[in-house]
């Protein structure tokens, strides 16, 4: 079996990085494409079909792991977890991007693979919809940052909230805007004492 792997959430200031691995069903899934080229409704419809008919594995690297390892190695860890979660024999793994994790599965990195390889497109859709759901839930727990719409990326509303509300436990402290907000918060606390 050939698995496709992709991730979502390398660039945001908050939340985990999520990877998905998908082995397509023999008949395939109609309408697959890079998740960024699909509407939210299309992604949700396709994600449901993929989960119903294909082998799917999801791997998550936490904010703490991102800060400890850096975003690249946390992404590789999430990818490894996603493939391990497939629980089926894998002959080869096709990874979107320019490098593969250091793992025991034979693999190939394919730049732009989420638009050209259906199994990677499916993984892209699963990773994106899974991470989006995590950030929508996080928005309920941490209102004011706009995560339901910006998914933790550095949108204006998010950056403004970082300045006024400060970082949450879901913020990546190793990312420059979050570090700056922490320094500002620390300076303000020092002045108020």
C-alpha positions in Angstrom: 0.0 0.0 0.0 1.1 3.6 -0.7 0.4 6.2 1.9 0.2 10.0 1.3 1.3 12.3 4.0 0.8 16.1 4.5 0.7 18.5 7.4 -1.3 21.6 8.5 -0.2 24.3 10.8 3.5 24.9 10.4 3.1 28.7 10.2 0.6 29.7 12.9 1.6 31.3 16.2 -0.7 29.1 18.2 -1.9 25.5 18.3 -0.4 22.1 17.4 1.0 21.0 14.0 -1.2 18.2 12.6 -0.1 15.6 10.0 -2.3 13.0 8.3 -1.5 9.8 6.4 -4.0 8.3 4.0 -4.0 5.1 2.0 -6.7 5.6 -0.6 -9.5 3.0 -1.2 -9.1 1.2 -4.6 -11.9 3.2 -6.2 -10.4 6.5 -5.1 -12.2 9.6 -3.9 -13.7 12.0 -6.5 -12.8 15.7 -6.2 -9.4 15.5 -4.4 -7.1 18.5 -4.5 -4.7 20.5 -2.4 -6.8 21.4 0.7 -5.9 25.1 0.2 -7.6 25.1 -3.2 -10.9 23.8 -1.8 -13.7 25.6 0.1 -14.3 24.7 3.7 -17.5 22.9 2.7 -15.7 20.9 0.0 -13.0 19.9 2.5 -15.5 18.8 5.1 -17.4 16.7 2.5 -14.3 15.1 1.2 -12.9 14.5 4.7 -16.0 12.6 5.6 -15.7 10.4 2.5 -12.0 9.8 3.1 -12.5 8.8 6.7 -15.4 6.5 5.6 -13.6 4.7 2.8 -9.8 5.0 3.3 -7.2 4.1 5.8 -6.5 7.3 7.8 -3.9 8.1 10.4 -3.5 11.4 12.2 -0.4 12.5 14.2 -0.2 15.7 16.3 2.9 17.5 17.7 2.0 19.7 20.6 2.9 23.3 21.2 5.4 22.1 23.8 7.0 19.8 21.3 7.1 22.6 18.7 8.9 24.8 21.2 11.3 22.1 22.3 12.2 20.6 18.9 11.5 23.5 16.5 8.6 23.5 14.0 10.5 21.4 11.3 11.3 18.5 13.6 7.9 18.7 15.3 6.3 18.4 11.9 8.4 15.4 11.1 7.3 13.9 14.5 3.7 14.5 13.6 4.2 12.8 10.2 5.8 9.8 11.8 2.9 9.5 14.3 0.4 9.8 11.4 1.9 6.9 9.4 2.3 4.7 12.6 -1.4 5.4 13.3 -2.4 3.8 9.9 -1.9 0.3 11.4 -1.5 -1.3 8.0 1.4 -2.5 5.9 2.9 0.4 4.0 5.1 -0.2 0.9 5.9 3.4 0.3 5.1 6.8 1.7 4.7 9.9 -0.5 5.3 13.1 1.5 4.3 16.6 0.4 7.4 18.8 0.5 11.1 18.6 0.0 12.1 16.2 2.7 11.0 13.1 4.5 11.2 12.2 8.2 13.9 9.8 9.3 11.8 6.7 9.5 11.9 3.1 8.4 9.3 3.3 5.6 10.6 3.8 2.1 9.5 7.3 1.1 9.7 10.1 -1.5 9.3 13.8 -1.0 7.2 15.4 -3.7 7.2 19.2 -3.9 3.6 20.2 -4.7 2.5 16.7 -4.1 -0.7 17.8 -2.4 -1.9 19.0 -5.9 -0.6 16.1 -8.0 -0.8 12.9 -5.9 -4.3 11.9 -4.8 -3.2 10.2 -1.6 -1.3 13.3 -0.6 -4.3 15.5 -1.5 -6.4 13.3 0.8 -3.9 13.6 3.6 -3.8 17.4 3.1 -7.6 17.5 3.5 -7.6 15.4 6.7 -4.7 17.4 8.2 -6.4 20.7 7.5 -9.9 19.8 8.7 -8.5 18.1 11.8 -6.4 21.2 12.7 -9.2 23.6 11.9 -11.5 21.7 14.3 -8.9 21.9 17.0 -8.5 25.7 16.6 -12.3 26.3 16.5 -12.5 24.5 19.8 -9.5 26.5 21.1 -11.3 29.7 20.1 -14.2 28.8 22.5 -11.7 28.3 25.3 -9.6 31.4 24.5 -11.9 34.0 23.0 -10.6 37.2 21.6 -7.8 35.9 19.3 -10.1 35.1 16.4 -8.9 31.5 16.0 -12.2 30.3 14.6 -11.4 32.3 11.5 -7.6 32.7 11.5 -6.8 29.3 12.9 -3.9 30.7 14.9 -2.1 32.4 12.0 -0.8 36.0 12.6 -3.9 37.9 11.4 -4.4 41.4 12.6 -7.0 40.5 15.2 -4.7 37.7 16.6 -1.7 40.0 16.8 -3.7 42.7 18.5 -5.1 40.2 21.1 -1.5 39.0 21.7 -0.6 42.5 22.7 -3.7 43.2 24.8 -4.5 39.8 26.3 -1.1 38.2 26.2 -0.2 34.7 25.2 -2.2 31.6 26.1 -0.8 28.1 26.8 -1.6 27.3 23.1 0.9 30.0 21.9 4.2 28.9 20.5 6.7 30.6 22.6 9.5 30.0 20.2 7.8 32.1 17.5 9.0 35.8 17.4 5.6 37.6 17.8 4.8 35.4 20.8 8.2 36.0 22.4 7.7 39.7 21.9 4.3 39.6 23.6 5.8 37.6 26.5 8.6 40.3 26.9 6.0 43.0 26.8 3.9 41.3 29.4 6.9 40.7 31.6 7.9 44.4 31.3 4.4 45.5 32.2 4.3 43.3 35.2 7.7 44.6 36.3 6.4 48.2 36.1 3.2 47.5 38.0 5.1 46.1 41.0 
